Amino acid sequence: MPTKATFYHAGCPVCVDAERTVADGLDRNRFDVEIVHLGEHRNRIAEAEGAGVKSVPALVIGGQTFHINHGADLTALKA
């Protein structure tokens, strides 16, 4: 069974680049990938915070959070 991988982003250029490079590059046979645009799905910000996301873009794989570059703090998305 594939491992759950959630890629959180805000749609900024850094995030879009990271999505193309990182999330799209994951082996879909090994990972069940979900892309979450937090600018469009603000109701999922708390979920991202609960997973340990402090800034986007970030990738959560099997409960581990990986921050990629720095596009925006989650606090900025709440405003």
N, C-alpha and C positions, 0 to 999 in steps of 0.2 A: 504494500500500500504506500502511495506517495506521501512524503512529508509535507505538511502545510507550510507554505511560504506566503507571507503577506507583505507587499511592497506599498508603503505609505508615501504619498507625495502631495504637493500643493499646486502642481501645474506650472511651476516656474521653470525657466530654461535649465537650471541645474538638475531639477527633478526629472524633466523630460529626457535629458541626456542620460541620467542614471537609469531610468526605466529602460531605455533602448540598450544600454550597455549591460546592465546587471540583470534586471528582471526578465527581459526578453531572452537573455542568454542562459537561463536556468533550464536544465534538462527536464522537460515536462513528464518524462517517465519516472523521474525520481522525486519531483516536487509538484504539488498541487498549488499553483500560483494564483493569488488574487491581487489585483491592482486596486488600491483605494485612493482616490483623489479626495483629500480631506477638505479642499476648498468647495467641492460639490457635495460632500457627505459629512458635513460638520457634526452630525450626530454620532460619528465614529471617532471623534477626537479623544473622548474619554477611554475608548477601547485601546487606541494607540498609546495613550499615556499609561494605561494599565499594563501594556506589554513592554514598557520601558522606553518608549520613543520620546526623545527630548527635542529632536529637530528632524526635519525632512530634507532630503529623502532618507528613508530608513527601510531596512528589510528585516522582517522577523521570521526566522526559520526555526521551527520546532521549539519555540519558546525563547530563543536567543535573539537579541536585538543587535543589529549591525547598522551603525550610522554611516552614511555615505556622503562625503563632502559636506556642505552646509548650505542649504537653500533658505530655510526659515525655521525659527523656533516655533514650537507648538503654541506658545503664549501669543505669538503674533496672529496665529490662525483663529484664536478665540476672540480677538478684538472685533 
